[in-house]
């Protein structure tokens, strides 16, 4: 039976809790980075319906585009550039209510209005970032930060 990550739960925290409960067993026996990240983007899109969900992976001195769901995206992002590069450089989650107000924002899509970027940290090293864009302003808040950081910790435990 294929997992279904479509929910009718209105409460954001409860939706995240159900998603994590349902998703973690799905990746429990897998350790391949690309496979896990690809299914994570698909499951998050199914559960939350955001405009763009994807991963950028640290390769040498830049972030490169990894598995994603949504419109075409930027291939490479330099350390410290834009929201993703800042999350990598600072090793902290970036919650951006209005991307137009973020200094140095990289506009891969003109439809993106708000964004959250969570670093994938294992062994005190950033291996990549989870980047989620919304086509609405102020979509993401501390609830999203809290649960997406939990999800990313689990992803790192499975992969790295």
Buried (B, 14 or more C-beta within 10 A) or exposed (E): EEEEBEBEEEEEEEBBBBBBEBBBEBBEEEEEBEEBBBBBBBBBBBBBEBBBBBBBBBEEEBBBBBBBBBEEBBEEBBBEBBBBBBBBBEEBBBBBBEBEEBEEBBEBBEEBBBBBBBBBBBEEEBBBBBBBBBBEEEBBEEEBBEBBBBBBBBBBEBBB
